[in-house]
Amino acid sequence: MDEENPEVDEVLELSYEILNLIEENIESFTEEEKETLYTSNESIQFFLDIGDEERSLTEAKQLKQYLLKISTEI
């Protein structure tokens, strides 16, 4: 992990959790939900790429919450 930037570490941990939630529920998601997941993931990666780790972390937290919400609605 990145000792100099704990936000990157947290984004990576959240990404792992997000992937697990997607794998567990992918069959039940609508096309609109899948598109939202894709767009959110792209946003996380974009902010990491430009060095805005704080914003990337915020996006990852929001995506996880969205996934938990839509997973419990299934």
Steps between C-alpha positions, in 0.01 A plus 500: 500500500596864468648622829519856371134522407249316715213628282628289211508197729142563606388539138661164421329334796164647400557391140542143617178521702321658202615221268370239742161672524476521122595133454240391755216697340584566134219278370240709682610848393307688234677645198465847654660382823783336307562824310510693828753252637716533190488881506579512871795266455633716217470804727700329776774412254502849347557669834776255587665566164506876553628465855182600682499211744258669739236537229563143382443378854174696522383349171591148619308547825197624310516207258516250784197660666311493169586133455386415851175685435419331170616161628253511789217608269534182295 
